[in-house]
Amino acid sequence: MTLQLHRPDGQGGIEAAPPPADFRTELRSPRWNAARLANPEMNPTSRLRSALLWLVLAAATFVILLAGYGSGFWS
């Protein structure tokens, strides 16, 4: 039991707190009537882009290793 969910009732006991308001309403500016803030976590990277990232990373690693061993840097 936490004070976030319960609060003192003034008579030594505790009572259930009202449910918290939607936090998204607090993100908006009521003064300027700003648009809702975007959540970038809800727009995941496409499978094609993530697969290309790993392929490019693997190719770059291979080229660096190949160049290192070819030049005698790691021998």
C-alpha positions as CSV (number, residue, x, y, z in Angstrom):
1,M,0.0,0.0,0.0
2,T,1.5,3.3,-1.0
3,L,0.5,6.9,-0.6
4,Q,0.3,7.2,-4.4
5,L,-2.7,4.9,-4.2
6,H,-4.0,5.8,-0.8
7,R,-4.0,9.1,1.1
8,P,-4.8,10.1,4.8
9,D,-8.4,10.7,5.5
10,G,-7.8,13.2,8.3
11,Q,-9.1,10.8,11.0
12,G,-6.0,8.6,11.3
13,G,-7.0,6.2,8.5
14,I,-6.4,6.1,4.8
15,E,-8.7,6.3,1.8
16,A,-8.3,5.3,-1.8
17,A,-7.0,8.1,-3.9
18,P,-8.9,9.0,-7.1
19,P,-7.4,7.4,-10.2
20,P,-4.6,9.5,-11.7
21,A,-5.4,11.7,-14.6
22,D,-4.1,10.8,-18.0
23,F,-0.5,12.0,-18.1
24,R,-0.8,12.8,-21.8
25,T,-3.1,15.8,-21.0
26,E,-0.3,17.2,-18.9
27,L,2.1,17.1,-21.9
28,R,0.0,19.5,-23.9
29,S,0.2,23.2,-23.4
30,P,-3.3,24.5,-22.6
31,R,-2.1,28.0,-23.2
32,W,-1.0,27.6,-26.7
33,N,-3.1,24.6,-27.6
34,A,-0.1,22.7,-28.8
35,A,-0.3,19.5,-30.7
36,R,0.3,16.2,-28.9
37,L,3.9,15.2,-28.5
38,A,4.9,12.3,-30.7
39,N,6.3,9.1,-29.1
40,P,9.2,7.9,-31.3
41,E,9.1,4.5,-29.6
42,M,5.7,3.8,-31.2
43,N,7.2,4.1,-34.7
44,P,9.5,1.1,-34.9
45,T,12.2,0.8,-37.5
46,S,11.2,-1.3,-40.5
47,R,12.5,-4.8,-40.8
48,L,14.2,-3.9,-44.1
49,R,16.1,-1.0,-42.5
50,S,17.2,-3.0,-39.5
51,A,18.4,-5.9,-41.7
52,L,20.3,-3.5,-43.9
53,L,22.0,-1.9,-40.9
54,W,23.2,-5.3,-39.7
55,L,24.4,-6.3,-43.2
56,V,26.3,-3.1,-43.6
57,L,27.8,-3.5,-40.2
58,A,28.9,-7.0,-40.9
59,A,30.4,-6.1,-44.3
60,A,32.3,-3.2,-42.7
61,T,33.7,-5.5,-40.0
62,F,34.7,-8.0,-42.6
63,V,36.5,-5.3,-44.7
64,I,38.3,-4.0,-41.6
65,L,39.5,-7.5,-40.6
66,L,40.5,-8.3,-44.2
67,A,42.5,-5.1,-44.5
68,G,44.1,-5.6,-41.1
69,Y,45.2,-9.2,-41.8
70,G,46.2,-8.3,-45.5
71,S,48.4,-5.5,-44.4
72,G,50.0,-7.5,-41.6
73,F,48.7,-5.2,-38.9
74,W,47.4,-8.2,-36.8
75,S,50.1,-10.7,-37.6
